[in-house]
């Protein structure tokens, strides 16, 4: 591969990574906004929702890493 092809490939990879990161952040931001929109009356309710979100994130990360389900 010549220099121009390498540069073009690098740009495509960087753009793909940027798009994936944006999708990731948009998804979890929406999840957090949904928790915020519930207007919890007590701290326990908010803590419960946050723990559920953390559990979902941990599960997803474990799946992506190929660990036990």
C-alpha positions as CSV (number, residue, x, y, z in Angstrom):
1,X,0.0,0.0,0.0
2,X,1.2,3.4,-0.8
3,X,1.1,6.4,1.5
4,X,-2.1,7.8,0.1
5,X,-3.9,4.5,0.6
6,X,-2.7,4.2,4.2
7,X,-3.9,7.7,4.9
8,X,-7.3,7.1,3.4
9,X,-7.6,3.8,5.3
10,X,-6.6,5.5,8.6
11,X,-9.3,8.2,8.0
12,X,-12.0,5.6,7.3
13,X,-11.1,3.7,10.5
14,X,-11.0,6.8,12.6
15,X,-14.4,7.9,11.2
16,X,-15.9,4.5,11.9
17,X,-14.6,4.6,15.5
18,X,-16.0,8.1,15.9
19,X,-19.4,7.0,14.6
20,X,-19.5,4.0,16.9
21,X,-18.5,6.1,19.9
22,X,-21.2,8.6,19.1
23,X,-23.8,5.8,18.9
24,X,-22.6,4.4,22.2
25,X,-22.8,7.7,24.0
26,X,-26.2,8.6,22.5
27,X,-27.6,5.3,23.7
28,X,-26.4,5.6,27.3
29,X,-27.2,9.3,27.4
30,X,-30.8,8.4,26.5
31,X,-30.8,5.7,29.3
32,X,-29.7,8.3,31.8
33,X,-32.2,10.9,30.6
34,X,-35.0,8.3,31.1
35,X,-33.9,7.7,34.7
36,X,-33.7,11.5,35.2
37,X,-37.2,11.9,33.7
38,X,-38.7,9.6,36.3
39,X,-38.4,12.4,38.9
40,X,-37.8,10.1,41.8
41,X,-39.4,11.2,45.1
42,X,-37.0,9.2,47.2
43,X,-33.3,8.6,47.0
44,X,-33.9,4.8,47.2
45,X,-35.8,4.8,43.9
46,X,-33.0,6.7,42.1
47,X,-30.4,4.4,43.6
48,X,-32.3,1.4,42.4
49,X,-32.6,2.7,38.9
50,X,-28.9,3.6,38.8
51,X,-28.0,0.1,40.1
52,X,-30.1,-1.5,37.4
53,X,-28.4,0.6,34.7
54,X,-25.0,-0.3,36.1
55,X,-25.9,-4.0,36.0
56,X,-27.0,-3.7,32.4
57,X,-23.8,-2.0,31.5
58,X,-21.7,-4.6,33.3
59,X,-23.6,-7.4,31.6
60,X,-23.1,-5.8,28.2
61,X,-19.4,-5.3,28.8
62,X,-19.0,-8.9,29.9
63,X,-20.8,-10.1,26.8
64,X,-18.6,-8.0,24.6
65,X,-15.5,-9.3,26.3
66,X,-16.7,-12.8,25.7
67,X,-17.0,-13.8,29.3
68,X,-19.6,-16.1,31.0
69,X,-23.1,-14.9,30.8
